[in-house]
Amino acid sequence: MAEQAFKVDLRGVVDLLSHHLYTSPRVYLRELLQNAVDAITARGGGGGRVTIETGGGTLRVHDDGVGLTADEVHALLATIGRSSKRDELGFARHDFLGQFGIGLLSAFLVADEIEVVTRSAKGGDAVRWTGRSGGSYRVEPAERDEPGTTVTLRARPGAAELLSPSVVADLARTYGGLLPVELTVDGVPITGDGPPWRAAYSDPATRRRSLERYCEDLYGFTPFDVVDLDVPEAGLTGVAFVLPHPVSPTARASHRVYLKRMLLAEGVEGLLPEWAFFARCVVDAGELRPTASREALFEDELLDATRQGLGEVLRQWLVTLAETDPAAMRGFLRLHQLGVKAMALHDDDMLRIVDRRLEFETSAGAMTLSEFRRRHPEGRFTTSVDEFRRLSAVAGAQGLGLVNGGYVHDTEIIERLPAIDPDIRLTPLDAAELTTTFGVLDPATELALRPFLAAARAAVERLGCEVVVRDFDPASLPALYLTSRDAQFQEELSRAREQAGELWADVLGAVGATAAPDRPQLVLNHRNPLTRRITALGAGGPVESAVQALYGQALLLGHHPLRPVDTAVLNRSFIGLLEWAVHAPEGGDESTEAGGRR
């Protein structure tokens, strides 16, 4: 059986372009401009002119480029997806924005017919190529005196607005405003002096003000700073605008990317490293590859190297800022500390900046880690915000410095500090060690409290808790619930065992059996007046309810998770104390009951 050639359903291809390749039919003008600029580049000699005319639902794009011969028209305009002919004719070289072919089909997004009148600079007669969205085309002689090409579109129903003068001018300005050719729309110049970051200025201050205005026009904000970008291997130049307001690290940062001064897209993602979410870039690159839709960058080794190169430029900017303008650096850190923290996890220079410039929450107030170590050589840190909040006041009162390492990246940064100085030592706080800083009672007082301690320990024995009495600040705190890391592990293991199935409960039970028992402590503060009154309760007093109430309050103040048994004990102690407070002898009259409360 003879081989058959594939048949192309052009309507299906156009539908594919409009619904799956291009994000908007507005890209049709970019593709027409791209072909015109490539034709001018192919002719050589520099300069070149592209003229766009609108009116009456018709669009004409004229260029004075190399033009096409009749054979080239068949090869380039009538064959979809054929790259070999483009290579032979020179339109696949890296100095062209794209190639003739599929890009021209984007015109079918707004028109049912495309007319191309072209004359080659190599000689020969002018040719008219007319293609229809139904899949047919014809080639015939035409009249044109000068080399170049004119593409004519007539709006199909529903697409007239996209070919209107105002929309065409806006699209031409958006996509082609930086092109190195003379571009006009209905006689109005579109192109100017090229990329503003490459323009000549009288002095740095003037340049800075000009680029700030450029950022305001593009993004609507005045940047915190402007950073020049340069990655030679990608032929990339541009500017990064540092955001003047905080932004979430998870926000999708998008950038304005030009390829050979033609706008690729206004919302390109993945140009910068993830940690550089605080910057918005405008760049022009000569070597980066676009995707098939030419609306994003192709992910390859060059793009990865470019991303790293841009990250290095921003990193160096931060280092220089920290060294030359500490006040500006503090302002930047207040806005974008998460980005710098993320860098500090793998960059020693950034780690030094964080250590010396970034303020952390401590038991002595906000200060840098460097200042904290100077004040508290034996300082500690917590790995959670809740642990810091429940222990910072107590630790501070005992003269033990404490850093809150519970926020994003903070613990990892603290643990990485020895990388820049082996002598730096900040160790995590084991809450149980706080008891070693508390004052002990004198022997006489401790002896007198033995009966109370026996009753108190019995009150919380089944809760897996020990009771001790110590003397510590702040005096306003009646009791403190302290649990060591081992005790926390045992509690978590116990909760997991309760929620697990029979098989996993046995496994977890075996794990728990290998761990040495270490029980949490309820530390009663003898310096607190209420605690002293409770310890003075006699045998007839509500010692059990009072101790259990202190236990529940200590859990709540410390933001500890409440088990069902803890909730039950807290409720029971509350009811018990109410009953004791309103209790009256049985059989008494109303006046006796009213006056007989104890």
Sequence and secondary structure as in RCSB ss.txt:
>XXXX:A:sequence
MAEQAFKVDLRGVVDLLSHHLYTSPRVYLRELLQNAVDAITARGGGGGRVTIETGGGTLRVHDDGVGLTADEVHA
LLATIGRSSKRDELGFARHDFLGQFGIGLLSAFLVADEIEVVTRSAKGGDAVRWTGRSGGSYRVEPAERDEPGTT
VTLRARPGAAELLSPSVVADLARTYGGLLPVELTVDGVPITGDGPPWRAAYSDPATRRRSLERYCEDLYGFTPFD
VVDLDVPEAGLTGVAFVLPHPVSPTARASHRVYLKRMLLAEGVEGLLPEWAFFARCVVDAGELRPTASREALFED
ELLDATRQGLGEVLRQWLVTLAETDPAAMRGFLRLHQLGVKAMALHDDDMLRIVDRRLEFETSAGAMTLSEFRRR
HPEGRFTTSVDEFRRLSAVAGAQGLGLVNGGYVHDTEIIERLPAIDPDIRLTPLDAAELTTTFGVLDPATELALR
PFLAAARAAVERLGCEVVVRDFDPASLPALYLTSRDAQFQEELSRAREQAGELWADVLGAVGATAAPDRPQLVLN
HRNPLTRRITALGAGGPVESAVQALYGQALLLGHHPLRPVDTAVLNRSFIGLLEWAVHAPEGGDESTEAGGRR
>XXXX:A:secstr
         HHHHHHHIIIII S TTHHHHHHHHHHHHHHHHH SS  EEEEEEETTEEEEEE S    HHHHHH
HHSSTT  HHHHHHTTTSTTSS  TTGGGGGGGGTEEEEEEEEE TTSS  EEEEEETTS EEEEE   SSSEEE
EEEEE TT GGGGSHHHHHHHHHHHHTT SSEEEETTEE   SS GGGS  SSHHHHHHHHHHHHHHHHSS  SE
EEEEEEGGGTEEEEEEE SS   TTS   EEEEETTEEEEEEE SSS GGGTTEEEEEEESS  B TTSSSB  S
HHHHHHHHHHHHHHHHHHHHHHHH HHHHHHHHHHHHHHHHHHHTT HHHHHHHHHH EE BTTSSEEHHHHHHH
 TT EEESSHHHHHHHHHHHHHTT  EEE  STTHHHHHHHGGGT TT   EE  GGGGGGGSB   HHHHHHTH
HHHHHHHHHHGGGT EEEEEB S TT  EEEE  HHHHHHHHHHHHHHHS HHHHHHHHHHHHTS     EEEEE
TTSHHHHHHHT  TTS HHHHHHHHHHHHHHHTT    HHHHHHHHHHHHHHHHHHH   TT  HHHHHH   
